[in-house]
Amino acid sequence: MALDRLAPEDAGWSHDTEGPDDMPAHVKTMLTTTSLQIPFMKGELMLGTWQAIYLIEHRTSPHRREIVLQFVGAAG
């Protein structure tokens, strides 16, 4: 809801080439991250008790998305 308040579809955007959710999706992407680094140790993500990973789709209609995982570091 917070992102919808910051970038509503009915804000009168001039860029809407792919539909009314086009420009709001671009603004929401600028406000959120597009990559994430998480420590990984002994086969587990090193997340805190209340931490989680969320994937957010900013477009109204479904789109095919890919997630790329890259592991960097020494095996141990």
ABEGO torsion letter per residue (X at the ends): XAAAAABBAAAGBABAAAEAAAAAAAAAAAABBABBBBBBBGGBBBBBAABBBBBBBABABBBBBBBBBBBBEBBX
